[in-house]
Amino acid sequence: MGFFDLAAPFYDRILHRAQSHQLRYVARFLSPRPGEKILDVGAGTGVLLAQLHGQGAQVTGLDRSSAMLREAEKACPGCQLVLGEATAMPFPDGSFDAVACVDALHHFPVREKALSEMIRVLKEGGRLAILDLERRHWLTRLIQSGEWLLAERSHFYSAEELAAWLTHRGVECEVEPISPVEYLIKGRKKS
Ligand SMILES: C[S@@+](CC[C@H](N)C(=O)[O-])C[C@H]1O[C@@H](n2cnc3c(N)ncnc32)[C@H](O)[C@@H]1O
């Protein structure tokens, strides 16, 4: 049983404040039109799914923890939830108008593979929202040490590293710092 399977029942209670702060920025960037198809990678307990679903989007959440997805089902009844790996997504190329990944990228075992998958499943012109923690910040280092103690092998990018990697692969990026330690990459896949 993994870390998130154990944490799932308490996750929202512990992280409620951080989640609602992050959600504001991500939802504002994505601002979905009704019917748009949006994928949340590492969707966890489904807080973003619920918000975007409420705005009329057709949302899909992918996560490798079945316990987290059980919580997501409660938060967002009617959302499509998929148990799976970010590094090998079961979706055809160009399936989504937007892809989000919030506070999850640093958990993925091969981050570059997961990022390539996000780009692959995104339509041309589609939006990519990635929110994560700044690699060089002291708080990130502290969180990383804590996660390693809990056997979660987290690795972080700086915003500049991540934006450069994505730009090189055809995603135009703008970086929005949303706190001293968190950034949001606002990307668009070139046509
Ligand atoms: C810190 S939580 C963030 C959850 C949610 N995005 C949020 O903002 O509340 C990270 C999530 O990523 C999921 N995850 C970790 N590694 C994964 C992988 N390789 N493939 C898919 N999901 C993964 C975990 O199960 C967990 O639900």
The ligand as a Tripos MOL2 file, in Angstrom:
@<TRIPOS>MOLECULE
LIG
   27    29     1     0     0
SMALL
NO_CHARGES

@<TRIPOS>ATOM
      1 C1          0.1890   15.5170   -3.5770 C.3       1 LIG1
      2 S1         -1.1170   14.6280   -4.3620 S.3       1 LIG1
      3 C2         -1.9350   15.9340   -5.2540 C.3       1 LIG1
      4 C3         -3.3660   15.6060   -5.5460 C.3       1 LIG1
      5 C4         -4.1690   16.7010   -6.2390 C.3       1 LIG1
      6 N1         -3.6180   17.0100   -7.5460 N.3       1 LIG1
      7 C5         -4.2690   17.9430   -5.3790 C.2       1 LIG1
      8 O1         -3.7670   18.9960   -5.8070 O.co2     1 LIG1
      9 O2         -4.8640   17.8710   -4.2920 O.co2     1 LIG1
     10 C6         -0.2750   13.7200   -5.6370 C.3       1 LIG1
     11 C7         -1.1640   12.7100   -6.3480 C.3       1 LIG1
     12 O3         -0.4140   12.1270   -7.4180 O.3       1 LIG1
     13 C8         -0.7010   10.7340   -7.4700 C.3       1 LIG1
     14 N2          0.4130   10.0390   -8.1250 N.ar      1 LIG1
     15 C9          1.6680    9.8620   -7.6590 C.ar      1 LIG1
     16 N3          2.4120    9.1910   -8.5480 N.ar      1 LIG1
     17 C10         1.6060    8.9380   -9.6110 C.ar      1 LIG1
     18 C11         1.8100    8.2930  -10.8650 C.ar      1 LIG1
     19 N4          2.9900    7.7650  -11.1790 N.pl3     1 LIG1
     20 N5          0.7630    8.2350  -11.7340 N.ar      1 LIG1
     21 C12        -0.4410    8.7660  -11.4040 C.ar      1 LIG1
     22 N6         -0.6820    9.3830  -10.2340 N.ar      1 LIG1
     23 C13         0.3190    9.4760   -9.3440 C.ar      1 LIG1
     24 C14        -0.8750   10.3350   -6.0190 C.3       1 LIG1
     25 O4         -1.5790    9.1290   -5.8720 O.3       1 LIG1
     26 C15        -1.6050   11.5450   -5.4610 C.3       1 LIG1
     27 O5         -3.0020   11.3850   -5.5420 O.3       1 LIG1
@<TRIPOS>BOND
     1     1     2 1
     2     2     3 1
     3     2    10 1
     4     3     4 1
     5     4     5 1
     6     5     6 1
     7     5     7 1
     8     7     8 2
     9     7     9 1
    10    10    11 1
    11    11    12 1
    12    11    26 1
    13    12    13 1
    14    13    14 1
    15    13    24 1
    16    14    15 ar
    17    14    23 ar
    18    15    16 ar
    19    16    17 ar
    20    17    18 ar
    21    17    23 ar
    22    18    19 1
    23    18    20 ar
    24    20    21 ar
    25    21    22 ar
    26    22    23 ar
    27    24    25 1
    28    24    26 1
    29    26    27 1
@<TRIPOS>SUBSTRUCTURE
     1 LIG1         1 GROUP 0 **** ****
